[in-house]
Amino acid sequence: MNLFDVYDINNITITRAKGSYLWDDAGQQYLDMYGGHAVISIGHTHPHFVSRITHQLNLVAFYSNSVNIPLQKELAAKLGKVSEKENYQLFLCNSGAEANENALKLASFHNGRKKIVAFKKSFHGRTSLAVAITDNPAIQAPVNQTDNVVFLPFNSEQALEDYFAEHGKETAAVIIEGIQGVGGINVASHSFLQQIRALCTKYNTVFIADSVQCGYGRTGKFFSHDHADVHADIYSMAKGMGNGFPVAGILISPEFKSRHGMLGTTFGGNHLACAAALAVLEVIEGEKLMENATATGDFLMGELNKVEGLQNVRGKGLMIGFDVAGELKDLRKNLLFNQQVFTGEAKPNVIRLLPSLALRKKEAGEFMESLTDEINHLTSSSNLVSQA
Ligand SMILES: Cc1ncc(COP(=O)(O)O)c(C=O)c1O
């Protein structure tokens, strides 16, 4: 049987990983500045993560949500403490798209409305409603298309104000990434997030903070929306939550009342997923990884800003993006194949850095050396071409 071919893949086979490094089947080492798409939060194969999952696997891996699973309560308590949202409620699921589906469904149950506000360049997932609120018609099938979603310009306070004046009373939810990831590392301004909070409160609309990529400590605060000092009604989380183990969830404000059957899942909150998620939070807390993300991120941003040829360096903590000029269009590919460094991208010309929150300053320095080497190489070869 063939695999259904839906990805552009690099011809590299990873067989081992540790901390911020990966090794392929030929023993070649790579520096991971991509974190497998922002998923690796505490570093690859962290010993505490491995031992907590192994221990749990030997006890019980899965049983359904029809019985008590004390690990879920333990996870909720730990998550409440580390995220400083102790009065919120937790619903567990398996992926970012699923978290957003549940968030939107809950919002609509809560106020009985259908319209959703999302923003230009947003990405919220690939399932039915999640892809409908993603600003990319190329990945929406006809069945996903709906009149219930409007895309407003990102960071435009006037457009939001005008929209709410006319449609606020019919709007179920506003969903926003605190920093757009797939869209190219676009940071929501504090005043825009504060305005969303104020309008949602005024119109009884639900404020959903998609924290799938920008959350879980990556920006130096637990949720990137925290930098603006606002509380959303629902936070969606996935990626870094399990350091590679598939686990996701939504944090729900205390104002939401549950009823049986409203939300549900087979795999969500299983024993193994809870053990993985608990291990991640224990390491984030114990090793002060949010503080590390701030310090190492500041160092990287400072160094990147000194490099000629990189434009518009932006982001927060260890969620960083920069634009590369035309002559550096092969930079990302060359970093991988000449310098053995994984990075992320956003079309058309953005390099995204999404490393583990445990990235050391020494490793960030190593990345900067590879980056400047490769830029020098690319600019000297393009100078040679123009002189020829
Ligand atoms: C902001 C954001 N939301 C949702 C998702 C979807 O997550 P998943 O791929 O786990 O469904 C992603 C994935 O990249 C994302 O970046």
The ligand as an SDF file (V2000), in Angstrom:
LIG
                    3D

 16 16  0  0  0  0  0  0  0  0999 V2000
   -2.2990   28.3180   15.5640 C   0  0  0  0  0  0  0  0  0  0  0  0
   -2.6380   26.9030   15.1940 C   0  0  0  0  0  0  0  0  0  0  0  0
   -3.8640   26.4280   15.5010 N   0  0  0  0  0  0  0  0  0  0  0  0
   -4.2280   25.1680   15.1960 C   0  0  0  0  0  0  0  0  0  0  0  0
   -3.3560   24.3110   14.5670 C   0  0  0  0  0  0  0  0  0  0  0  0
   -3.7830   22.9170   14.2260 C   0  0  0  0  0  0  0  0  0  0  0  0
   -3.1660   21.9910   15.0460 O   0  0  0  0  0  0  0  0  0  0  0  0
   -3.1350   20.4340   14.6580 P   0  0  0  0  0  0  0  0  0  0  0  0
   -2.2470   20.3000   13.4670 O   0  0  0  0  0  0  0  0  0  0  0  0
   -2.5970   19.7660   15.9010 O   0  0  0  0  0  0  0  0  0  0  0  0
   -4.5300   20.0370   14.3540 O   0  0  0  0  0  0  0  0  0  0  0  0
   -2.0640   24.7550   14.2330 C   0  0  0  0  0  0  0  0  0  0  0  0
   -1.1040   23.8720   13.5400 C   0  0  0  0  0  0  0  0  0  0  0  0
   -0.0900   24.2760   12.9980 O   0  0  0  0  0  0  0  0  0  0  0  0
   -1.7030   26.0850   14.5530 C   0  0  0  0  0  0  0  0  0  0  0  0
   -0.4910   26.5820   14.2400 O   0  0  0  0  0  0  0  0  0  0  0  0
  1  2  1  0
  2  3  1  0
  2 15  2  0
  3  4  2  0
  4  5  1  0
  5  6  1  0
  5 12  2  0
  6  7  1  0
  7  8  1  0
  8  9  2  0
  8 10  1  0
  8 11  1  0
 12 13  1  0
 12 15  1  0
 13 14  2  0
 15 16  1  0
M  END
$$$$
